[in-house]
Amino acid sequence: MTVTNKRKRKHLRFVRDKRGSTAVEFAIVAPIFLMMMFSIFEVGWFFYANSVVDAAVGDASRQIKTGQLQKSGGTDDDKFQSIYAEVCRILDAFGGCENRLTVEVNTFASFTALAADNTPPTCADAPPDQLDAIPFVPGGELEIVRVRICYIYNTLNPAIGVNLAESGTNKRRLISSLMFRNEPYETNANKRD
């Protein structure tokens, strides 16, 4: 037997040996699989967070639209704190509201005036003077109101898979708005009496 034949047989034995092939295949496929799984989870959680923000603006708007907030008594600060607390209670699953949530409530003379208003929403990472200027005017009956919420959402895995964060951060602004005309809650209350 020649040296070349020995080498060929040794090489063939090495090629035919299947021990450890599963571990090697797993080592190749596992990172891709895990990255896909994290990306799917991240996108799903992001859409869930977005829908919760939409639900929060709907709940806050319902209190204003039906006059519950306006008739609750107290100062405007008390009313704002009531709405803020309600929205924060809904969004608490995402890590709290401090330095992450802003609630803006403003009235407009007409839907044309509302459509002409191009001011962007103010989020919690804005300068203090802009945060102090956020309006809270729930309006009276039959007034046109816009409720806008901005929530700064921390993404889960900015380094793996799909990166939903804004560039340079691991955060994303979730903004939801609802426009409506307040109900005639005083008139309806008088009819029932």
Secondary structure, 3 states (H helix, E strand, C coil): CCHHHHHHHHHHHHHHCCCCHHHHHHHHHHHHHHHHHHHHHHHHHHHHHHHHHHHHHHHHHHHHHCCCCHHHCCCHHHHHHHHHHHHHHHHHHHCCCCCCEEEEEEEECCHHHHHHCCCCCCCCCCCHHHHHCCCECCCCCCCEEEEEEEEEEECCCCCCCCCCCCCCCCEEEEEEEEEEECCCHHHHHHHHC
